[in-house]
């Protein structure tokens, strides 16, 4: 009888340990719109408005400072822009962007390049973004979901080189790959 009790007790303990492991695994995950995401991953949670857009790390301030040269005067704080207080941006005087909800420009850190102007714009949807970028002769761009909008950084500079993945990329936007951005070429619908 003692052997049966020991075996039963061991079986119960094994089952309890197995169930505890499953509960611990499930507790370390969160569900967002039906998609489980592990907590503690290096990237922030996906923007719920743009679940098909790859998540990136960092903040808009970090992104802008990675590719733009700093300027002395900041944009006025009453412009209602998503990049308020970042001392790199100028009002957009270079691009016609009827589909954007906000836009600004800066001077690229990368030199020498054929076009020193970088575009930073915000959109409600990707179609409007693609159309505006194509209509303005943009050669390279990257974007991320941020606070329910798409934030795009783009350049008309044509320079490129083979990236670490073997695909062509822009030296102007390459610093953003350290924040997990993908750099795309030739936008359009």
Buried (B, 14 or more C-beta within 10 A) or exposed (E): EEEEEEEEEEEEEEEEEEEEEEEEEEEEEEEEEEEEBEEEEEEEEBBEBBEEBBBBBBEBBEBBBBBBBEBEEEBEEEEEBBBBEBBBBBEBEBBEBEBBBBBBBBBBBBEEBEBBBBBBBBBBEBEBBBBBBEBBEBBBBBBBBBEEBBBBBBBBBBBBEEBEEEEEBBBBBBBBBEBBBBBBBEBEE
